[in-house]
Amino acid sequence: MSRFFGKIRQAGYVVDDIEAAMQYWSDTLGVGPFFYKERVPIVNYRYRGQGYEPHNSVALANSGELQVELIQTRNNVPSMYKDFRDAGHRGLQHVAYWTDAFDADLDRLTQQGFKVVMEGEVGENGRFVYFDTHYHPGTVIELSEVAGPKGRMFDAIRKAAEDWDGSAPVRPFPDLSKI
C-alpha cells in the first residue's frame, strides 16, 4: 500500500488495438469479463489547462481487487496517453488510486507538490486527475473519484469478475445515468 495514496486500484494500459488487447487478456490471461465503451463520455476534459474533446475507447475488467483498464486513443487530442504513444511506448501507462474524498485528497496532494496535467469527469462524482509523475514509462499517477455512479460501476465490474466462467468476455459499459 502506498503511504501517500492508499491501495493501487487500477493499472491502465495504452494499446494500439483495444479489441485485440481484450481478446489477449481474456483468452491468454483469463482476465474478464471486459466492460467496453467505444467512446468514453468524458466532460470538462483539460490537458495542461486547455479544454479538448477526446475520443478514447476504454475496456475495464478485474483481476481480484485490481482493475485492468485498456485505453485506445481514437483522435489526436493532446493527452498523457498520446504523449506515452508518441514516445514510442505501449503497455502500462498509469496506476490509479480511488477516493471518496476527492477534493481533500487533491488539495493534500497538490500541497505536497503534485501537479495536475490531465483532468476530466466521467459521470456525476466521477472526476479524475493525472499528475505530472512521468519519471519512467508506467508511473503516471491517477486520482479517481468513486463517490458516484462510476464507483458503483467499478463495484459491478469487480463482482462480475469474481465468478466469471469465460463466457461473454466483452460486455457493454453500464449506463452511468442509471447505475
Disulfide bonds with the S-S distance in Angstrom:
none
